[in-house]
Amino acid sequence: MRTANINLQEIFNEIPEEKREETRLSFAISNKLDALMKERGLNRKQLAEAMGKRPNEVTRWLSGEHNFTISTLAMLSAFFGKSIITV
């Protein structure tokens, strides 16, 4: 069996800068949401129930791969009484 001698840094360098930044921001938002949930002592199911959402939607939010809309970010900011993002 052949093995590939591919340098991980070479692969990373092939990812466009805007995609890397998009991923960084997505994970920053999900980390902020996770921290706010912990501050309130909420698990995924409790947050979903409090916001009238399904638990699988909250799971997507926390995955770091969800593409948040301004509306969702505003809804989350209003719920927690704190900004989710800073512009």
All heavy atoms as an XYZ file, in Angstrom:
699
protein
N       0.842     -1.170      0.000
C       0.000      0.000      0.000
C       0.893      1.241      0.000
O       1.825      1.344      0.767
C      -0.896     -0.008      1.240
C      -1.711      1.245      1.354
S      -2.614      1.402      2.906
C      -4.022      0.405      2.561
N       0.558      2.180     -0.837
C       1.298      3.446     -0.898
C       0.729      4.403      0.128
O      -0.464      4.434      0.380
C       1.159      4.075     -2.272
C       2.008      3.414     -3.324
C       1.880      4.117     -4.630
N       2.426      5.476     -4.500
C       2.421      6.362     -5.468
N       1.903      6.059     -6.637
N       2.937      7.558     -5.296
N       1.594      5.193      0.672
C       1.137      6.245      1.580
C       1.499      7.586      0.965
O       2.494      7.712      0.254
C       1.799      6.129      2.975
O       3.208      6.211      2.818
C       1.414      4.828      3.653
N       0.675      8.543      1.234
C       0.896      9.883      0.683
C       1.788     10.674      1.628
O       1.607     10.636      2.838
C      -0.421     10.597      0.490
N       2.749     11.332      1.084
C       3.602     12.232      1.856
C       3.116     13.654      1.647
O       3.797     14.475      1.060
C       5.069     12.111      1.426
C       5.726     10.894      1.996
O       5.301     10.400      3.027
N       6.757     10.413      1.338
N       1.932     13.905      2.132
C       1.348     15.229      1.975
C       1.532     15.988      3.281
O       1.150     15.521      4.345
C      -0.148     15.135      1.615
C      -0.320     14.388      0.306
C      -0.761     16.518      1.535
C      -1.761     14.098     -0.054
N       2.109     17.138      3.184
C       2.326     17.998      4.332
C       1.014     18.687      4.677
O       0.382     19.306      3.825
C       3.414     19.017      3.980
C       3.762     19.913      5.145
O       2.926     20.274      5.957
N       5.030     20.270      5.201
N       0.611     18.575      5.927
C      -0.646     19.191      6.364
C      -0.646     20.695      6.129
O      -1.659     21.273      5.747
C      -0.882     18.879      7.837
C      -2.248     19.175      8.401
C      -3.350     18.505      7.584
C      -2.334     18.742      9.836
N       0.488     21.344      6.329
C       0.575     22.788      6.105
C       0.328     23.125      4.637
O      -0.307     24.136      4.324
C       1.944     23.330      6.549
C       2.035     24.841      6.505
C       1.054     25.526      7.438
O       0.869     25.118      8.573
N       0.403     26.566      6.962
N       0.793     22.276      3.717
C       0.557     22.506      2.294
C      -0.933     22.454      1.983
O      -1.444     23.275      1.220
C       1.295     21.461      1.452
C       2.786     21.619      1.441
C       3.493     20.475      0.722
O       2.816     19.718     -0.012
O       4.711     20.351      0.890
N      -1.620     21.507      2.588
C      -3.071     21.399      2.387
C      -3.756     22.643      2.941
O      -4.616     23.239      2.303
C      -3.621     20.125      3.054
C      -3.076     18.883      2.338
C      -5.149     20.123      3.039
C      -3.364     17.589      3.046
N      -3.370     23.041      4.156
C      -3.951     24.221      4.788
C      -3.735     25.461      3.930
O      -4.635     26.284      3.777
C      -3.331     24.413      6.175
C      -3.908     25.569      6.939
C      -5.164     25.484      7.522
C      -3.193     26.751      7.080
C      -5.697     26.553      8.219
C      -3.716     27.824      7.776
C      -4.971     27.717      8.354
N      -2.553     25.598      3.367
C      -2.235     26.766      2.546
C      -3.068     26.839      1.269
O      -3.202     27.911      0.686
C      -0.750     26.797      2.210
C       0.103     27.125      3.411
O      -0.362     27.687      4.393
N       1.367     26.738      3.354
N      -3.618     25.712      0.840
C      -4.445     25.707     -0.357
C      -5.870     26.198     -0.092
O      -6.600     26.507     -1.026
C      -4.486     24.303     -0.961
C      -3.163     23.882     -1.565
C      -3.201     22.494     -2.170
O      -4.303     21.946     -2.360
O      -2.123     21.966     -2.458
N      -6.251     26.278      1.165
C      -7.590     26.765      1.519
C      -7.577     28.283      1.388
O      -6.731     28.958      1.985
C      -7.970     26.358      2.954
C      -7.977     24.836      3.084
C      -9.334     26.945      3.333
C      -8.107     24.346      4.507
N      -8.513     28.840      0.624
C      -8.536     30.304      0.451
C      -8.675     31.020      1.796
O      -9.363     30.551      2.707
C      -9.770     30.550     -0.423
C     -10.058     29.242     -1.074
C      -9.578     28.188     -0.121
N      -8.027     32.154      1.905
C      -8.029     32.938      3.150
C      -9.449     33.256      3.618
O      -9.743     33.187      4.810
C      -7.228     34.227      2.971
C      -7.137     35.075      4.215
C      -6.415     34.403      5.374
O      -5.474     33.639      5.130
O      -6.811     34.645      6.528
N     -10.346     33.608      2.683
C     -11.716     33.961      3.102
C     -12.448     32.763      3.694
O     -13.260     32.904      4.607
C     -12.526     34.587      1.961
C     -12.828     33.666      0.796
C     -11.787     33.670     -0.304
O     -10.678     34.207     -0.117
O     -12.092     33.122     -1.365
N     -12.141     31.559      3.222
C     -12.770     30.357      3.775
C     -12.225     30.071      5.165
O     -12.972     29.679      6.063
C     -12.540     29.161      2.837
C     -13.272     27.926      3.248
C     -14.769     28.155      3.192
C     -15.508     26.881      3.546
N     -16.934     27.099      3.733
N     -10.922     30.287      5.359
C     -10.340     30.117      6.694
C     -10.959     31.096      7.689
O     -11.274     30.744      8.817
C      -8.823     30.312      6.644
C      -8.095     29.103      6.085
C      -6.608     29.273      6.218
N      -6.111     29.718      4.918
C      -4.947     30.236      4.693
N      -4.103     30.429      5.679
N      -4.577     30.583      3.487
N     -11.162     32.343      7.248
C     -11.754     33.362      8.120
C     -13.215     33.031      8.415
O     -13.687     33.199      9.541
C     -11.630     34.750      7.485
C     -12.183     35.872      8.324
C     -11.485     36.081      9.655
O     -10.447     35.454      9.929
O     -12.006     36.885     10.448
N     -13.939     32.554      7.416
C     -15.337     32.149      7.622
C     -15.418     31.047      8.680
O     -16.262     31.095      9.578
C     -15.916     31.647      6.298
C     -17.333     31.137      6.394
C     -17.816     30.543      5.080
O     -17.407     31.024      4.004
O     -18.610     29.591      5.137
N     -14.543     30.083      8.588
C     -14.526     28.980      9.551
C     -14.159     29.485     10.940
O     -14.781     29.107     11.935
C     -13.535     27.892      9.091
O     -13.938     27.430      7.798
C     -13.491     26.730     10.060
N     -13.175     30.362     11.025
C     -12.779     30.927     12.317
C     -13.941     31.667     12.980
O     -14.223     31.487     14.160
C     -11.588     31.884     12.142
C     -11.019     32.393     13.470
C     -10.052     33.549     13.262
N     -10.699     34.769     12.801
C     -11.432     35.575     13.552
N     -11.643     35.300     14.824
N     -11.979     36.672     13.061
N     -14.643     32.482     12.189
C     -15.784     33.229     12.724
C     -16.919     32.300     13.149
O     -17.547     32.514     14.189
C     -16.282     34.242     11.696
C     -15.363     35.431     11.437
C     -15.846     36.216     10.211
C     -15.275     36.319     12.654
N     -17.197     31.289     12.358
C     -18.263     30.340     12.697
C     -17.987     29.661     14.031
O     -18.884     29.520     14.872
C     -18.417     29.281     11.605
O     -18.927     29.855     10.443
N     -16.744     29.238     14.229
C     -16.402     28.590     15.495
C     -16.394     29.593     16.647
O     -16.769     29.239     17.776
C     -15.073     27.847     15.384
C     -15.235     26.483     14.777
C     -14.995     26.278     13.429
C     -15.651     25.409     15.542
C     -15.163     25.021     12.862
C     -15.824     24.151     14.984
C     -15.571     23.952     13.637
N     -16.006     30.828     16.394
C     -16.038     31.847     17.447
C     -17.471     32.089     17.914
O     -17.733     32.217     19.119
C     -15.403     33.146     16.950
N     -18.410     32.122     16.971
C     -19.823     32.319     17.320
C     -20.343     31.126     18.114
O     -21.005     31.294     19.139
C     -20.674     32.575     16.061
C     -20.321     33.934     15.456
C     -22.171     32.495     16.385
C     -20.894     34.165     14.075
N     -20.043     29.925     17.662
C     -20.540     28.740     18.381
C     -19.908     28.662     19.773
O     -20.581     28.271     20.739
C     -20.304     27.462     17.581
O     -18.943     27.178     17.456
N     -18.635     29.043     19.908
C     -17.999     29.049     21.230
C     -18.640     30.075     22.150
O     -18.833     29.819     23.342
C     -16.498     29.333     21.099
C     -15.746     28.177     20.484
O     -16.215     27.047     20.464
N     -14.561     28.466     19.963
N     -18.981     31.245     21.608
C     -19.651     32.285     22.400
C     -21.020     31.790     22.868
O     -21.393     31.956     24.031
C     -19.796     33.558     21.557
C     -20.569     34.671     22.196
C     -19.777     35.357     23.282
C     -20.542     36.558     23.798
N     -19.706     37.523     24.428
N     -21.753     31.158     21.975
C     -23.068     30.627     22.318
C     -22.940     29.561     23.407
O     -23.701     29.563     24.378
C     -23.741     30.051     21.070
C     -25.114     29.432     21.252
C     -26.094     30.414     21.884
C     -25.641     28.947     19.908
N     -21.968     28.690     23.272
C     -21.737     27.652     24.281
C     -21.430     28.279     25.639
O     -21.961     27.850     26.667
C     -20.600     26.741     23.828
C     -20.375     25.590     24.786
O     -21.305     24.778     24.988
O     -19.258     25.507     25.349
N     -20.605     29.318     25.656
C     -20.254     29.998     26.909
C     -21.483     30.649     27.544
O     -21.674     30.570     28.768
C     -19.169     31.039     26.660
N     -22.326     31.284     26.728
C     -23.539     31.922     27.250
C     -24.506     30.883     27.811
O     -25.156     31.123     28.837
C     -24.216     32.755     26.155
C     -23.456     34.012     25.732
C     -24.090     34.636     24.485
C     -23.393     35.015     26.880
N     -24.594     29.744     27.150
C     -25.443     28.662     27.660
C     -24.930     28.181     29.014
O     -25.725     27.968     29.936
C     -25.489     27.500     26.662
C     -26.284     27.799     25.414
S     -26.105     26.497     24.159
C     -26.759     25.072     25.016
N     -23.625     28.030     29.145
C     -23.044     27.577     30.419
C     -23.281     28.600     31.514
O     -23.580     28.219     32.652
C     -21.559     27.293     30.241
C     -21.311     26.007     29.496
C     -19.835     25.727     29.294
C     -19.694     24.413     28.535
N     -18.361     24.195     28.015
N     -23.171     29.890     31.185
C     -23.439     30.951     32.171
C     -24.849     30.834     32.728
O     -25.074     31.075     33.912
C     -23.288     32.333     31.534
C     -21.892     32.830     31.408
C     -21.840     34.228     30.782
O     -22.860     34.956     30.807
O     -20.762     34.578     30.263
N     -25.786     30.504     31.861
C     -27.192     30.379     32.264
C     -27.544     28.983     32.776
O     -28.657     28.751     33.217
C     -28.111     30.670     31.075
C     -28.185     32.105     30.681
C     -29.502     32.713     31.166
N     -29.631     34.047     30.658
C     -30.538     34.432     29.775
N     -31.418     33.586     29.297
N     -30.567     35.685     29.373
N     -26.625     28.041     32.659
C     -26.896     26.673     33.093
C     -27.870     25.958     32.181
O     -28.646     25.114     32.638
N     -27.833     26.299     30.888
C     -28.747     25.702     29.919
C     -28.069     24.620     29.102
O     -26.937     24.794     28.657
C     -29.268     26.767     28.942
C     -30.116     27.894     29.515
C     -30.355     28.955     28.456
C     -31.421     27.349     30.054
N     -28.775     23.513     28.893
C     -28.294     22.526     27.937
C     -28.997     22.781     26.606
O     -29.829     23.695     26.490
C     -28.500     21.094     28.453
C     -29.968     20.733     28.650
O     -30.854     21.204     27.938
N     -30.230     19.885     29.627
N     -28.676     22.001     25.606
C     -29.241     22.213     24.260
C     -30.757     22.122     24.252
O     -31.431     22.952     23.644
C     -28.658     21.193     23.286
C     -27.195     21.370     23.058
C     -26.592     20.225     22.287
N     -25.142     20.333     22.344
C     -24.331     19.885     21.438
N     -24.790     19.253     20.394
N     -23.037     20.037     21.563
N     -31.276     21.127     24.924
C     -32.727     20.943     24.945
C     -33.423     22.113     25.631
O     -34.441     22.615     25.141
C     -33.074     19.632     25.651
C     -34.546     19.314     25.636
C     -34.848     17.994     26.300
C     -36.348     17.753     26.273
N     -36.735     16.576     27.035
N     -32.874     22.575     26.729
C     -33.480     23.693     27.454
C     -33.454     24.970     26.632
O     -34.434     25.721     26.617
C     -32.749     23.907     28.780
C     -32.969     22.789     29.775
C     -32.012     22.859     30.945
O     -30.865     23.282     30.807
N     -32.484     22.438     32.113
N     -32.333     25.227     25.937
C     -32.263     26.420     25.093
C     -33.274     26.323     23.962
O     -33.981     27.292     23.669
C     -30.850     26.610     24.524
C     -30.686     27.810     23.585
C     -30.992     29.123     24.302
C     -29.294     27.837     22.982
N     -33.358     25.167     23.349
C     -34.308     24.970     22.255
C     -35.734     25.239     22.729
O     -36.493     25.964     22.072
C     -34.181     23.550     21.691
N     -36.097     24.689     23.866
C     -37.451     24.887     24.398
C     -37.710     26.361     24.715
O     -38.766     26.893     24.403
C     -37.656     24.040     25.651
C     -37.780     22.553     25.354
C     -37.824     21.688     26.611
O     -37.675     22.220     27.740
O     -37.991     20.467     26.447
N     -36.740     27.028     25.320
C     -36.894     28.434     25.694
C     -37.046     29.341     24.483
O     -37.709     30.377     24.559
C     -35.699     28.883     26.536
N     -36.441     28.931     23.354
C     -36.475     29.767     22.156
C     -37.489     29.282     21.123
O     -37.603     29.877     20.054
C     -35.081     29.832     21.538
C     -34.074     30.447     22.489
S     -32.543     30.855     21.688
C     -33.039     32.322     20.814
N     -38.214     28.222     21.440
C     -39.196     27.700     20.494
C     -38.555     27.046     19.280
O     -39.107     27.092     18.184
N     -37.393     26.446     19.487
C     -36.655     25.788     18.407
C     -36.562     24.294     18.689
O     -36.844     23.833     19.790
C     -35.233     26.362     18.278
C     -35.192     27.846     18.007
C     -35.718     28.151     16.637
C     -35.656     29.647     16.341
N     -36.226     29.966     15.056
N     -36.138     23.548     17.695
C     -35.893     22.123     17.887
C     -34.463     21.933     18.398
O     -33.564     22.677     18.004
C     -36.069     21.373     16.572
C     -37.509     21.379     16.112
C     -37.668     20.510     14.902
N     -39.078     20.440     14.561
C     -39.533     20.297     13.350
N     -38.693     20.178     12.332
N     -40.821     20.231     13.127
N     -34.251     20.921     19.235
C     -32.901     20.676     19.747
C     -31.857     20.468     18.645
O     -30.714     20.894     18.797
C     -33.060     19.413     20.595
C     -34.486     19.440     21.034
C     -35.238     20.045     19.868
N     -32.250     19.859     17.524
C     -31.269     19.644     16.448
C     -30.811     20.971     15.834
O     -29.700     21.059     15.315
C     -31.776     18.672     15.385
C     -32.955     19.188     14.598
O     -33.611     20.149     14.998
N     -33.238     18.543     13.483
N     -31.638     22.015     15.911
C     -31.214     23.326     15.414
C     -30.127     23.912     16.324
O     -29.131     24.455     15.853
C     -32.388     24.286     15.300
C     -32.009     25.592     14.642
C     -33.202     26.415     14.186
O     -34.357     26.014     14.400
O     -32.954     27.474     13.598
N     -30.315     23.774     17.625
C     -29.306     24.237     18.567
C     -28.005     23.449     18.363
O     -26.922     24.017     18.398
C     -29.801     24.124     20.024
C     -28.699     24.481     21.015
C     -31.026     25.021     20.245
N     -28.122     22.168     18.107
C     -26.938     21.346     17.826
C     -26.197     21.881     16.615
O     -24.963     21.977     16.621
C     -27.343     19.876     17.611
O     -27.933     19.381     18.828
C     -26.149     19.018     17.240
N     -26.919     22.267     15.573
C     -26.275     22.853     14.383
C     -25.589     24.168     14.739
O     -24.496     24.454     14.260
C     -27.296     23.066     13.257
C     -27.647     21.798     12.520
C     -28.368     22.060     11.207
N     -29.499     22.956     11.287
C     -30.755     22.594     11.569
N     -31.046     21.335     11.779
N     -31.724     23.483     11.615
N     -26.228     24.993     15.567
C     -25.622     26.253     15.977
C     -24.288     26.017     16.677
O     -23.340     26.766     16.504
C     -26.529     27.018     16.943
C     -27.809     27.523     16.371
C     -28.147     27.651     15.051
C     -28.936     27.983     17.107
N     -29.417     28.159     14.933
C     -29.925     28.372     16.172
C     -29.227     28.092     18.459
C     -31.164     28.874     16.550
C     -30.464     28.591     18.845
C     -31.415     28.983     17.899
N     -24.237     24.974     17.498
C     -23.046     24.692     18.289
C     -21.984     23.909     17.522
O     -20.880     23.715     18.030
C     -23.441     23.926     19.557
C     -24.304     24.715     20.542
C     -24.840     23.796     21.621
C     -23.514     25.864     21.140
N     -22.298     23.480     16.324
C     -21.369     22.645     15.550
C     -20.173     23.422     15.018
O     -19.161     22.831     14.666
C     -22.100     21.990     14.375
O     -22.381     22.951     13.357
N     -20.307     24.744     14.915
C     -19.240     25.537     14.324
C     -19.309     25.580     12.818
O     -18.480     26.191     12.169
N     -20.320     24.955     12.252
C     -20.467     24.913     10.796
C     -21.754     25.564     10.306
O     -22.036     25.568      9.121
C     -20.406     23.466     10.321
C     -19.068     22.819     10.627
C     -19.005     21.362     10.241
O     -19.917     20.883      9.549
O     -18.029     20.705     10.634
N     -22.534     26.110     11.245
C     -23.808     26.730     10.871
C     -23.561     28.118     10.287
O     -22.732     28.872     10.783
C     -24.710     26.831     12.104
C     -26.066     27.374     11.802
N     -27.020     26.645     11.148
C     -26.613     28.585     12.041
C     -28.110     27.384     11.017
N     -27.885     28.566     11.554
N     -24.284     28.439      9.236
C     -24.185     29.763      8.619
C     -25.280     30.643      9.223
O     -26.413     30.640      8.777
C     -24.333     29.651      7.103
C     -23.997     30.938      6.398
O     -23.551     31.890      7.015
N     -24.216     30.972      5.104
N     -24.928     31.374     10.273
C     -25.900     32.194     10.995
C     -26.398     33.358     10.151
O     -25.626     33.996      9.450
C     -25.263     32.766     12.267
C     -25.062     31.757     13.342
C     -23.862     31.074     13.451
C     -26.067     31.480     14.258
C     -23.663     30.137     14.454
C     -25.879     30.547     15.259
C     -24.679     29.877     15.348
N     -27.693     33.636     10.272
C     -28.252     34.829      9.652
C     -28.194     35.955     10.684
O     -28.064     35.721     11.893
C     -29.721     34.620      9.229
O     -30.505     34.385     10.420
C     -29.866     33.453      8.262
N     -28.320     37.169     10.205
C     -28.379     38.329     11.107
C     -29.580     38.178     12.040
O     -29.499     38.475     13.232
C     -28.476     39.644     10.298
C     -27.224     39.837      9.435
C     -28.702     40.841     11.216
C     -25.941     39.988     10.205
N     -30.669     37.679     11.512
C     -31.878     37.487     12.302
C     -31.636     36.518     13.466
O     -32.048     36.784     14.606
C     -32.997     36.964     11.394
O     -34.150     36.698     12.139
N     -30.977     35.415     13.202
C     -30.697     34.441     14.256
C     -29.744     35.022     15.286
O     -29.940     34.854     16.495
C     -30.116     33.138     13.661
O     -31.048     32.590     12.736
C     -29.813     32.113     14.743
N     -28.722     35.727     14.830
C     -27.788     36.353     15.767
C     -28.490     37.386     16.641
O     -28.233     37.465     17.850
C     -26.624     36.996     15.006
C     -25.674     36.014     14.315
C     -24.716     36.765     13.407
C     -24.927     35.173     15.330
N     -29.386     38.162     16.050
C     -30.143     39.156     16.818
C     -31.053     38.468     17.831
O     -31.161     38.917     18.986
C     -30.955     40.037     15.875
N     -31.701     37.392     17.425
C     -32.586     36.638     18.320
C     -31.797     36.090     19.508
O     -32.227     36.204     20.658
C     -33.249     35.500     17.543
C     -34.103     34.580     18.380
S     -34.724     33.172     17.445
C     -33.195     32.368     16.982
N     -30.615     35.514     19.237
C     -29.785     34.968     20.307
C     -29.267     36.074     21.225
O     -29.258     35.918     22.452
C     -28.619     34.166     19.714
C     -29.005     32.842     19.064
C     -27.863     32.299     18.214
C     -29.411     31.833     20.139
N     -28.870     37.192     20.655
C     -28.398     38.324     21.459
C     -29.501     38.839     22.371
O     -29.261     39.126     23.555
C     -27.894     39.455     20.558
O     -26.739     39.067     19.868
N     -30.706     38.949     21.848
C     -31.839     39.416     22.650
C     -32.153     38.419     23.769
O     -32.415     38.810     24.911
C     -33.064     39.633     21.762
N     -32.123     37.145     23.457
C     -32.423     36.113     24.453
C     -31.432     36.173     25.612
O     -31.821     36.142     26.777
C     -32.404     34.720     23.816
C     -32.639     33.617     24.806
C     -33.920     33.290     25.223
C     -31.570     32.919     25.346
C     -34.135     32.282     26.155
C     -31.771     31.910     26.281
C     -33.056     31.592     26.688
N     -30.148     36.245     25.296
C     -29.125     36.238     26.335
C     -28.861     37.616     26.930
O     -28.208     37.734     27.960
C     -27.818     35.643     25.793
C     -27.874     34.151     25.625
C     -27.985     33.586     24.379
C     -27.817     33.311     26.722
C     -28.032     32.219     24.204
C     -27.859     31.938     26.582
C     -27.974     31.386     25.320
N     -29.354     38.670     26.270
C     -29.104     40.025     26.758
C     -27.660     40.449     26.585
O     -27.180     41.337     27.278
N     -26.954     39.793     25.686
C     -25.547     40.088     25.410
C     -25.303     39.907     23.919
O     -25.941     39.072     23.274
C     -24.621     39.138     26.166
C     -24.686     39.267     27.656
C     -23.700     38.338     28.325
C     -23.743     38.525     29.835
N     -22.747     37.674     30.493
N     -24.369     40.671     23.393
C     -24.030     40.528     21.977
C     -23.372     39.191     21.723
O     -22.534     38.746     22.497
C     -23.086     41.639     21.543
O     -23.737     42.874     21.589
N     -23.763     38.586     20.621
C     -23.136     37.349     20.180
C     -21.877     37.690     19.379
O     -20.870     37.006     19.465
C     -24.098     36.505     19.311
C     -25.344     36.111     20.115
C     -23.410     35.271     18.741
C     -25.103     35.186     21.269
N     -21.942     38.781     18.610
C     -20.791     39.231     17.829
C     -20.599     40.715     18.083
O     -21.515     41.427     18.476
C     -20.956     38.971     16.319
C     -22.172     39.707     15.756
C     -21.031     37.489     16.028
C     -22.251     39.706     14.253
N     -19.392     41.194     17.792
C     -19.087     42.612     17.899
C     -18.597     43.074     16.532
O     -17.750     42.422     15.924
C     -17.988     42.864     18.952
O     -18.430     42.332     20.200
C     -17.699     44.332     19.089
N     -19.163     44.152     16.062
C     -18.773     44.692     14.757
C     -18.054     45.996     14.973
O     -18.434     46.805     15.773
C     -20.017     44.907     13.859
C     -19.614     45.487     12.533
C     -20.764     43.605     13.681
